[in-house]
C-alpha cells in the first residue's frame, strides 16, 4: 500500500478532535470503564514496535482488498456508492468526511459530557468546552463545541439540498442555544474554588444537556434521511437505566479508543499531539499504537 507525499500532507493537516476528547479521560457510568492494560500493549523496544507496525500495516492492506471486507464489522459497511445518488457531490463528500467524527462526538456527549453536567467539580472543564482561545491577529482556536459539533452542522447545511438545509440550520441554532445555556449554568464554578453554588446549577446544566441531545438527534435524523442510510448515525436515547443499552454502542470500546489515542499523542510529545489526534478522527492513522481503526470503531 503506497502512501504518496500528497496524502501525507493531507493527513498532517487534517486533525484536532481526538486529543480534545481525551482530556476528560474515562468517566464512571453504569457500564463502567475498560480495565484493559495499556502497558501490556506497547512494545518494549523500537525494533518490536517497528515489526508490529509493519505487520499491522500489511494486515490492513490485505483486509482492504479482501473479497468480504464487511466480515470484520458488526454493521454493514457503507461508502459513497451506498448514499442516495440524488445527493449533490459536495453533500456526499462532506458526509463521508464528517460521519466518523460526528459519531465519536455523540459518544463523547453521552459517555462523558452527560456525567460532567451532574458533577460540579467538572464545571470548569465544561466552561473550556465552549470557550474559544483568542490570539494576536485573530488567529484564535475554535472551542471544542464549535469544532466538533457546530462546524460540521454548518458545513452539512451548506452542502445538502434546500429541502434539508433549512432543517439542518434550525438544529444547529438549537444546539448552539443549548450549549449557551450549559455555559451559563456552569460558568464560574470550578473544582477547589470556594464559591457558593446555585442550587439550580446542576438541574439547569442537565436541562441544557438534554436540549442539546434533542438538537443533535434531530441533526443525525436529517442526515440519515438525506443519505438514505437508515440509522447509520446512532441517536442518543434519553437518560435512564437502559440508556447505554438502547444506544447500542460500546462504552468499553469508547474508553479504550480514547485511552489509546491519548497514548499515541503522548508518544509524539506536545508538538505532535494535535497531528496525532487529527489523523485518528479522520480515520487515516495506521494502527501503530494498537488503536482500533476508525472505520471499525464506527461500524459497531
ChimeraX attribute file (.defattr): number of C-alpha atoms within 10 A of each C-alpha:
attribute: neighborCount
match mode: 1-to-1
recipient: residues
	/A:1	9
	/A:2	6
	/A:3	7
	/A:4	9
	/A:5	9
	/A:6	9
	/A:7	12
	/A:8	12
	/A:9	10
	/A:10	13
	/A:11	19
	/A:12	17
	/A:13	13
	/A:14	18
	/A:15	19
	/A:16	21
	/A:17	22
	/A:18	27
	/A:19	24
	/A:20	17
	/A:21	22
	/A:22	21
	/A:23	12
	/A:24	16
	/A:25	12
	/A:26	19
	/A:27	16
	/A:28	11
	/A:29	14
	/A:30	12
	/A:31	12
	/A:32	12
	/A:33	16
	/A:34	15
	/A:35	9
	/A:36	12
	/A:37	9
	/A:38	13
	/A:39	9
	/A:40	8
	/A:41	12
	/A:42	16
	/A:43	16
	/A:44	10
	/A:45	9
	/A:46	9
	/A:47	10
	/A:48	12
	/A:49	15
	/A:50	13
	/A:51	14
	/A:52	18
	/A:53	18
	/A:54	15
	/A:55	14
	/A:56	17
	/A:57	16
	/A:58	13
	/A:59	11
	/A:60	16
	/A:61	13
	/A:62	13
	/A:63	15
	/A:64	13
	/A:65	9
	/A:66	11
	/A:67	9
	/A:68	9
	/A:69	13
	/A:70	16
	/A:71	12
	/A:72	13
	/A:73	14
	/A:74	12
	/A:75	13
	/A:76	12
	/A:77	17
	/A:78	14
	/A:79	8
	/A:80	13
	/A:81	8
	/A:82	11
	/A:83	17
	/A:84	14
	/A:85	12
	/A:86	10
	/A:87	16
	/A:88	12
	/A:89	13
	/A:90	14
	/A:91	20
	/A:92	22
	/A:93	14
	/A:94	17
	/A:95	21
	/A:96	15
	/A:97	15
	/A:98	18
	/A:99	20
	/A:100	21
	/A:101	23
	/A:102	22
	/A:103	19
	/A:104	21
	/A:105	21
	/A:106	22
	/A:107	22
	/A:108	19
	/A:109	19
	/A:110	22
	/A:111	22
	/A:112	21
	/A:113	19
	/A:114	19
	/A:115	15
	/A:116	23
	/A:117	24
	/A:118	15
	/A:119	12
	/A:120	18
	/A:121	15
	/A:122	18
	/A:123	25
	/A:124	18
	/A:125	19
	/A:126	25
	/A:127	19
	/A:128	15
	/A:129	20
	/A:130	19
	/A:131	15
	/A:132	15
	/A:133	12
	/A:134	11
	/A:135	9
	/A:136	6
	/A:137	6
	/A:138	8
	/A:139	9
	/A:140	11
	/A:141	13
	/A:142	16
	/A:143	18
	/A:144	20
	/A:145	19
	/A:146	19
	/A:147	17
	/A:148	22
	/A:149	19
	/A:150	20
	/A:151	15
	/A:152	20
	/A:153	25
	/A:154	17
	/A:155	18
	/A:156	24
	/A:157	24
	/A:158	18
	/A:159	19
	/A:160	23
	/A:161	15
	/A:162	11
	/A:163	9
	/A:164	18
	/A:165	18
	/A:166	14
	/A:167	15
	/A:168	27
	/A:169	19
	/A:170	16
	/A:171	24
	/A:172	24
	/A:173	16
	/A:174	18
	/A:175	27
	/A:176	20
	/A:177	16
	/A:178	22
	/A:179	22
	/A:180	14
	/A:181	19
	/A:182	27
	/A:183	21
	/A:184	15
	/A:185	24
	/A:186	23
	/A:187	16
	/A:188	14
	/A:189	22
	/A:190	18
	/A:191	13
	/A:192	7
	/A:193	10
	/A:194	8
	/A:195	10
	/A:196	8
	/A:197	13
	/A:198	12
	/A:199	8
	/A:200	10
	/A:201	20
	/A:202	20
	/A:203	14
	/A:204	18
	/A:205	27
	/A:206	20
	/A:207	17
	/A:208	23
	/A:209	23
	/A:210	17
	/A:211	19
	/A:212	24
	/A:213	23
	/A:214	20
	/A:215	22
	/A:216	26
	/A:217	19
	/A:218	20
	/A:219	24
	/A:220	25
	/A:221	18
	/A:222	18
	/A:223	24
	/A:224	17
	/A:225	14
	/A:226	20
	/A:227	20
	/A:228	15
	/A:229	14
	/A:230	12
	/A:231	12
	/A:232	21
	/A:233	21
	/A:234	20
	/A:235	21
	/A:236	21
	/A:237	17
	/A:238	15
	/A:239	13
	/A:240	8
	/A:241	9
	/A:242	11
	/A:243	14
	/A:244	20
	/A:245	12
	/A:246	14
	/A:247	16
	/A:248	13
	/A:249	18
	/A:250	16
	/A:251	25
	/A:252	15
	/A:253	15
	/A:254	19
	/A:255	24
	/A:256	22
	/A:257	22
	/A:258	25
	/A:259	20
	/A:260	19
	/A:261	24
	/A:262	22
	/A:263	21
	/A:264	22
	/A:265	23
	/A:266	15
	/A:267	12
	/A:268	13
	/A:269	11
	/A:270	10
	/A:271	10
	/A:272	14
	/A:273	21
	/A:274	22
	/A:275	22
	/A:276	28
	/A:277	25
	/A:278	23
	/A:279	22
	/A:280	31
	/A:281	27
	/A:282	21
	/A:283	19
	/A:284	18
	/A:285	19
	/A:286	18
	/A:287	19
	/A:288	18
	/A:289	21
	/A:290	20
	/A:291	21
	/A:292	22
	/A:293	17
	/A:294	21
	/A:295	17
	/A:296	16
	/A:297	20
	/A:298	23
	/A:299	18
	/A:300	15
